[in-house]
Amino acid sequence: MRIARLNIEKEQITQDVVDLSVIDDLIKKYKGKKGNMIPLLQGTQAIFGYIPTKAFEKLAEETGLELSDMYGVATFYAQFRLHPVGKHVIKVCHGTACHVQNASKITEALQDSLKVEDGGTTEDRMFTLESVACLGCCSLAPVMAIGGNTYGKLSGTEAVKIVKNIKITERGK
């Protein structure tokens, strides 16, 4: 039996214009040091919220690290992001306990409310929605986390209300 391959057009991603000079001190701190790749990638992400393509290029040029090696590390470890994320990352647990308590209803309600797919970021870059394997709060299932706050025993309606309250609070600032 043959499996038909799907032709999928890759979405053209426009890179943000970023000021790469803000990573100069980071490069100075780690340049030439053994084991510098992960701290450089972590530091770059801490500055930009993700690792822009141009930052990879600058790091390679100024530190001598190979682009392919850095990209390999950045795509292997889940901590690294290659695209901008929202100010607030909403993590909805889909571990076993949350799954059996209808975590998918929370994700669906948030997708409808925010008008994003799972893994997507709102146009205003206020929220990124992510399904995660486990948040370690099984007794509170179903659970979502936003920043340092964990919300348990949720319904889709309650999850949407929490996000709307965050929006209201942000507008008041």
CYANA upper distance limits for C-alpha pairs under 8 A (distance plus 0.5 A):
 15 GLN  CA     52 PRO  CA      7.76
 15 GLN  CA     53 THR  CA      7.96
 16 ASP  CA     52 PRO  CA      8.18
 18 VAL  CA     52 PRO  CA      8.39
 20 LEU  CA     24 ASP  CA      7.96
 20 LEU  CA     54 LYS  CA      8.22
 20 LEU  CA     55 ALA  CA      7.01
 20 LEU  CA     58 LYS  CA      8.22
 22 VAL  CA     47 ILE  CA      8.24
 23 ILE  CA     27 ILE  CA      6.73
 23 ILE  CA     44 THR  CA      7.05
 23 ILE  CA     47 ILE  CA      8.17
 24 ASP  CA     28 LYS  CA      6.75
 25 ASP  CA     29 LYS  CA      6.65
 26 LEU  CA     30 TYR  CA      6.96
 26 LEU  CA     40 LEU  CA      7.35
 26 LEU  CA     43 GLY  CA      7.35
 26 LEU  CA     44 THR  CA      8.26
 27 ILE  CA     31 LYS  CA      5.96
 27 ILE  CA     40 LEU  CA      7.54
 27 ILE  CA     59 LEU  CA      7.78
 27 ILE  CA     62 GLU  CA      8.04
 27 ILE  CA     63 THR  CA      7.76
 30 TYR  CA     36 ASN  CA      6.20
 30 TYR  CA     39 PRO  CA      8.22
 30 TYR  CA     40 LEU  CA      7.43
 31 LYS  CA     36 ASN  CA      7.73
 31 LYS  CA     62 GLU  CA      8.36
 31 LYS  CA     63 THR  CA      6.02
 32 GLY  CA     36 ASN  CA      8.13
 32 GLY  CA     63 THR  CA      7.36
 35 GLY  CA     39 PRO  CA      8.45
 36 ASN  CA     40 LEU  CA      6.53
 37 MET  CA     41 LEU  CA      6.70
 37 MET  CA     65 LEU  CA      8.01
 37 MET  CA     70 MET  CA      7.45
 38 ILE  CA     42 GLN  CA      6.43
 38 ILE  CA     73 VAL  CA      8.30
 39 PRO  CA     43 GLY  CA      6.37
 40 LEU  CA     44 THR  CA      6.54
 40 LEU  CA     59 LEU  CA      8.46
 41 LEU  CA     45 GLN  CA      6.63
 41 LEU  CA     51 ILE  CA      7.70
 41 LEU  CA     70 MET  CA      8.39
 41 LEU  CA     74 ALA  CA      8.02
 41 LEU  CA     80 PHE  CA      8.32
 42 GLN  CA     46 ALA  CA      6.58
 42 GLN  CA     80 PHE  CA      7.98
 43 GLY  CA     47 ILE  CA      6.83
 44 THR  CA     48 PHE  CA      6.79
 44 THR  CA     49 GLY  CA      8.41
 44 THR  CA     50 TYR  CA      7.86
 44 THR  CA     51 ILE  CA      6.66
 44 THR  CA     55 ALA  CA      8.02
 45 GLN  CA     49 GLY  CA      5.39
 45 GLN  CA     50 TYR  CA      4.96
 45 GLN  CA     51 ILE  CA      5.64
 45 GLN  CA     80 PHE  CA      7.73
 45 GLN  CA     81 ARG  CA      7.96
 46 ALA  CA     50 TYR  CA      7.82
 48 PHE  CA     52 PRO  CA      8.19
 49 GLY  CA     81 ARG  CA      8.26
 49 GLY  CA     84 PRO  CA      6.93
 49 GLY  CA     85 VAL  CA      7.32
 50 TYR  CA     80 PHE  CA      7.42
 50 TYR  CA     81 ARG  CA      5.32
 50 TYR  CA     82 LEU  CA      6.03
 50 TYR  CA     83 HIS  CA      6.32
 50 TYR  CA     84 PRO  CA      6.02
 50 TYR  CA     85 VAL  CA      7.74
 51 ILE  CA     55 ALA  CA      6.94
 51 ILE  CA     56 PHE  CA      7.60
 51 ILE  CA     80 PHE  CA      7.96
 51 ILE  CA     81 ARG  CA      6.63
 51 ILE  CA     82 LEU  CA      5.65
 51 ILE  CA     83 HIS  CA      7.53
 52 PRO  CA     56 PHE  CA      7.17
 52 PRO  CA     82 LEU  CA      6.81
 52 PRO  CA     83 HIS  CA      7.56
 53 THR  CA     57 GLU  CA      6.99
 53 THR  CA     82 LEU  CA      8.19
 54 LYS  CA     58 LYS  CA      6.71
 55 ALA  CA     59 LEU  CA      6.54
 56 PHE  CA     60 ALA  CA      6.66
 56 PHE  CA     67 LEU  CA      7.13
 56 PHE  CA     70 MET  CA      7.91
 56 PHE  CA     71 TYR  CA      8.39
 57 GLU  CA     61 GLU  CA      6.61
 57 GLU  CA     67 LEU  CA      7.41
 58 LYS  CA     62 GLU  CA      6.51
 59 LEU  CA     63 THR  CA      6.17
 59 LEU  CA     64 GLY  CA      8.05
 59 LEU  CA     65 LEU  CA      7.53
 60 ALA  CA     64 GLY  CA      5.67
 60 ALA  CA     65 LEU  CA      5.26
 60 ALA  CA     66 GLU  CA      6.23
 60 ALA  CA     67 LEU  CA      6.30
 61 GLU  CA     65 LEU  CA      8.07
 65 LEU  CA     69 ASP  CA      7.78
 65 LEU  CA     70 MET  CA      7.68
 66 GLU  CA     70 MET  CA      6.84
 67 LEU  CA     71 TYR  CA      6.52
 68 SER  CA     72 GLY  CA      6.45
 69 ASP  CA     73 VAL  CA      6.78
 70 MET  CA     74 ALA  CA      6.56
 71 TYR  CA     75 THR  CA      6.51
 72 GLY  CA     76 PHE  CA      6.53
 73 VAL  CA     77 TYR  CA      6.77
 74 ALA  CA     78 ALA  CA      8.32
 74 ALA  CA     80 PHE  CA      5.91
 74 ALA  CA     81 ARG  CA      7.84
 74 ALA  CA     82 LEU  CA      8.32
 75 THR  CA     80 PHE  CA      7.51
 75 THR  CA     81 ARG  CA      8.49
 85 VAL  CA     89 VAL  CA      7.80
 85 VAL  CA    121 THR  CA      6.50
 85 VAL  CA    125 ARG  CA      7.02
 85 VAL  CA    127 PHE  CA      7.79
 85 VAL  CA    128 THR  CA      6.25
 86 GLY  CA    121 THR  CA      6.32
 86 GLY  CA    122 THR  CA      7.53
 86 GLY  CA    124 ASP  CA      8.44
 86 GLY  CA    125 ARG  CA      4.74
 86 GLY  CA    126 MET  CA      5.05
 86 GLY  CA    127 PHE  CA      4.75
 86 GLY  CA    128 THR  CA      5.33
 87 LYS  CA    125 ARG  CA      6.82
 87 LYS  CA    126 MET  CA      5.32
 87 LYS  CA    127 PHE  CA      6.40
 87 LYS  CA    128 THR  CA      8.16
 88 HIS  CA    126 MET  CA      6.43
 88 HIS  CA    127 PHE  CA      5.33
 88 HIS  CA    128 THR  CA      6.89
 88 HIS  CA    146 ILE  CA      6.83
 88 HIS  CA    147 GLY  CA      6.90
 89 VAL  CA    127 PHE  CA      6.18
 89 VAL  CA    128 THR  CA      5.23
 89 VAL  CA    129 LEU  CA      6.61
 89 VAL  CA    130 GLU  CA      7.78
 89 VAL  CA    146 ILE  CA      6.26
 89 VAL  CA    147 GLY  CA      7.03
 90 ILE  CA    127 PHE  CA      7.36
 90 ILE  CA    128 THR  CA      6.45
 90 ILE  CA    129 LEU  CA      5.39
 90 ILE  CA    130 GLU  CA      6.54
 90 ILE  CA    144 MET  CA      7.31
 90 ILE  CA    145 ALA  CA      6.35
 90 ILE  CA    146 ILE  CA      5.27
 90 ILE  CA    147 GLY  CA      8.02
 91 LYS  CA    129 LEU  CA      6.78
 91 LYS  CA    130 GLU  CA      5.40
 91 LYS  CA    131 SER  CA      6.22
 91 LYS  CA    132 VAL  CA      6.67
 91 LYS  CA    144 MET  CA      5.88
 91 LYS  CA    145 ALA  CA      5.62
 91 LYS  CA    146 ILE  CA      6.90
 92 VAL  CA    103 ALA  CA      7.70
 92 VAL  CA    106 ILE  CA      7.96
 92 VAL  CA    107 THR  CA      7.16
 92 VAL  CA    129 LEU  CA      8.18
 92 VAL  CA    130 GLU  CA      6.70
 92 VAL  CA    131 SER  CA      5.38
 92 VAL  CA    132 VAL  CA      6.49
 92 VAL  CA    143 VAL  CA      6.76
 92 VAL  CA    144 MET  CA      4.79
 92 VAL  CA    145 ALA  CA      7.08
 93 CYS  CA     98 CYS  CA      6.67
 93 CYS  CA     99 HIS  CA      8.32
 93 CYS  CA    103 ALA  CA      7.31
 93 CYS  CA    131 SER  CA      6.52
 93 CYS  CA    132 VAL  CA      5.58
 93 CYS  CA    133 ALA  CA      6.49
 93 CYS  CA    134 CYS  CA      5.75
 93 CYS  CA    135 LEU  CA      6.30
 93 CYS  CA    142 PRO  CA      7.45
 93 CYS  CA    143 VAL  CA      6.16
 93 CYS  CA    144 MET  CA      6.35
 94 HIS  CA     98 CYS  CA      5.89
 94 HIS  CA     99 HIS  CA      5.58
 94 HIS  CA    103 ALA  CA      6.44
 94 HIS  CA    104 SER  CA      7.92
 94 HIS  CA    131 SER  CA      6.87
 94 HIS  CA    132 VAL  CA      6.39
 94 HIS  CA    133 ALA  CA      5.84
 94 HIS  CA    134 CYS  CA      6.75
 95 GLY  CA     99 HIS  CA      6.24
 95 GLY  CA    132 VAL  CA      8.03
 95 GLY  CA    133 ALA  CA      5.50
 95 GLY  CA    134 CYS  CA      5.25
 95 GLY  CA    135 LEU  CA      8.25
 96 THR  CA    100 VAL  CA      6.71
 97 ALA  CA    101 GLN  CA      6.92
 97 ALA  CA    138 CYS  CA      6.13
 97 ALA  CA    139 SER  CA      8.44
 97 ALA  CA    141 ALA  CA      6.47
 97 ALA  CA    142 PRO  CA      7.67
 98 CYS  CA    102 ASN  CA      6.92
 98 CYS  CA    103 ALA  CA      5.81
 98 CYS  CA    138 CYS  CA      7.38
 98 CYS  CA    141 ALA  CA      5.20
 98 CYS  CA    142 PRO  CA      4.74
 98 CYS  CA    143 VAL  CA      7.13
 99 HIS  CA    103 ALA  CA      5.60
 99 HIS  CA    104 SER  CA      7.38
 99 HIS  CA    142 PRO  CA      7.83
101 GLN  CA    141 ALA  CA      6.87
101 GLN  CA    142 PRO  CA      6.19
102 ASN  CA    106 ILE  CA      7.78
102 ASN  CA    142 PRO  CA      7.40
103 ALA  CA    107 THR  CA      7.01
103 ALA  CA    142 PRO  CA      5.99
103 ALA  CA    143 VAL  CA      7.96
104 SER  CA    108 GLU  CA      6.54
105 LYS  CA    109 ALA  CA      6.54
105 LYS  CA    155 SER  CA      7.77
105 LYS  CA    156 GLY  CA      6.10
106 ILE  CA    110 LEU  CA      6.68
106 ILE  CA    154 LEU  CA      8.02
106 ILE  CA    155 SER  CA      6.62
106 ILE  CA    156 GLY  CA      4.59
106 ILE  CA    157 THR  CA      8.25
106 ILE  CA    159 ALA  CA      6.97
107 THR  CA    111 GLN  CA      6.54
107 THR  CA    118 ASP  CA      8.00
107 THR  CA    131 SER  CA      7.99
107 THR  CA    156 GLY  CA      7.88
108 GLU  CA    112 ASP  CA      6.69
108 GLU  CA    156 GLY  CA      8.01
109 ALA  CA    113 SER  CA      6.61
109 ALA  CA    156 GLY  CA      5.61
109 ALA  CA    157 THR  CA      7.47
109 ALA  CA    159 ALA  CA      8.23
109 ALA  CA    160 VAL  CA      7.22
110 LEU  CA    114 LEU  CA      6.29
110 LEU  CA    115 LYS  CA      8.32
110 LEU  CA    129 LEU  CA      8.32
110 LEU  CA    156 GLY  CA      7.63
110 LEU  CA    159 ALA  CA      7.58
110 LEU  CA    160 VAL  CA      6.36
111 GLN  CA    115 LYS  CA      5.83
111 GLN  CA    116 VAL  CA      5.63
111 GLN  CA    117 GLU  CA      6.30
111 GLN  CA    118 ASP  CA      7.49
111 GLN  CA    129 LEU  CA      8.26
112 ASP  CA    116 VAL  CA      7.72
113 SER  CA    160 VAL  CA      7.23
114 LEU  CA    122 THR  CA      7.10
115 LYS  CA    122 THR  CA      7.68
116 VAL  CA    120 GLY  CA      5.89
116 VAL  CA    121 THR  CA      6.91
116 VAL  CA    122 THR  CA      6.69
116 VAL  CA    129 LEU  CA      8.03
117 GLU  CA    129 LEU  CA      7.98
118 ASP  CA    129 LEU  CA      6.09
118 ASP  CA    130 GLU  CA      6.05
118 ASP  CA    131 SER  CA      7.11
119 GLY  CA    128 THR  CA      7.13
119 GLY  CA    129 LEU  CA      5.81
119 GLY  CA    130 GLU  CA      5.27
119 GLY  CA    131 SER  CA      7.74
120 GLY  CA    128 THR  CA      6.10
120 GLY  CA    129 LEU  CA      6.30
120 GLY  CA    130 GLU  CA      7.96
121 THR  CA    125 ARG  CA      6.43
121 THR  CA    126 MET  CA      8.06
121 THR  CA    127 PHE  CA      6.14
121 THR  CA    128 THR  CA      4.65
121 THR  CA    129 LEU  CA      7.04
122 THR  CA    126 MET  CA      6.75
122 THR  CA    127 PHE  CA      6.04
122 THR  CA    128 THR  CA      6.92
135 LEU  CA    143 VAL  CA      8.12
135 LEU  CA    144 MET  CA      8.39
135 LEU  CA    145 ALA  CA      8.38
137 CYS  CA    141 ALA  CA      7.28
137 CYS  CA    143 VAL  CA      7.60
138 CYS  CA    142 PRO  CA      8.13
138 CYS  CA    143 VAL  CA      8.46
140 LEU  CA    151 TYR  CA      8.49
140 LEU  CA    152 GLY  CA      5.19
140 LEU  CA    153 LYS  CA      5.82
141 ALA  CA    152 GLY  CA      6.37
141 ALA  CA    153 LYS  CA      5.87
141 ALA  CA    154 LEU  CA      7.96
142 PRO  CA    152 GLY  CA      6.34
142 PRO  CA    153 LYS  CA      5.79
142 PRO  CA    154 LEU  CA      6.20
142 PRO  CA    155 SER  CA      8.33
143 VAL  CA    150 THR  CA      7.52
143 VAL  CA    151 TYR  CA      6.11
143 VAL  CA    152 GLY  CA      4.92
143 VAL  CA    153 LYS  CA      6.89
143 VAL  CA    154 LEU  CA      6.89
144 MET  CA    150 THR  CA      6.42
144 MET  CA    151 TYR  CA      5.90
144 MET  CA    152 GLY  CA      7.18
144 MET  CA    159 ALA  CA      8.40
145 ALA  CA    149 ASN  CA      6.06
145 ALA  CA    150 THR  CA      4.81
145 ALA  CA    151 TYR  CA      6.57
146 ILE  CA    150 THR  CA      7.03
154 LEU  CA    158 GLU  CA      6.41
154 LEU  CA    159 ALA  CA      6.83
155 SER  CA    159 ALA  CA      6.76
156 GLY  CA    160 VAL  CA      6.78
157 THR  CA    161 LYS  CA      6.73
158 GLU  CA    162 ILE  CA      6.79
159 ALA  CA    163 VAL  CA      6.97
160 VAL  CA    164 LYS  CA      6.66
161 LYS  CA    165 ASN  CA      6.68
162 ILE  CA    166 ILE  CA      6.91
163 VAL  CA    167 LYS  CA      6.87
164 LYS  CA    168 ILE  CA      6.77
165 ASN  CA    169 THR  CA      6.64
166 ILE  CA    170 GLU  CA      6.60
167 LYS  CA    171 ARG  CA      6.75
168 ILE  CA    172 GLY  CA      6.93
169 THR  CA    173 LYS  CA      7.26
